[in-house]
């Protein structure tokens, strides 16, 4: 039986991040997981619309990023979980973003090159998309 593998990456102080594969011998499908707690800093008029736009921005970023890098195919899945109800009245909610990528050139899961690519994707995504959201703030723990 083939087993998967999970690697915890510490790329940012406000997010818990990890990468996993289902088949360690042929890791062609890579799963990225980013979790955090979200606090609302500025009032958001329509929380559902805000979450949809946020999800779309993540997908647009991935499209642009993957278009410029040869290691992954232009195929990906983004699953963004945030509670619009909890965000009302400046509440806190748990944030989870799962991203599935398909490798074009399969790399060894434990290689430095693989870790380098994944770390760069995560750091760049957090910097350019997540921190670009001025209405919300992120924290690794529930307490802000």
Secondary structure, 3 states (H helix, E strand, C coil): CCCCEEEEECCCCCCEEEEEECCCCCCCEEEEEEEEEEEECCCCCCHHHHHHHHHHHHHHHHHHHHHCCCCEEEEEEEEEECCHHHHHHHCEEEEEEEEEEEECCCCCCCCHHHHHHHHHHHHHHHHHHHCCCCCEEEECCCCC
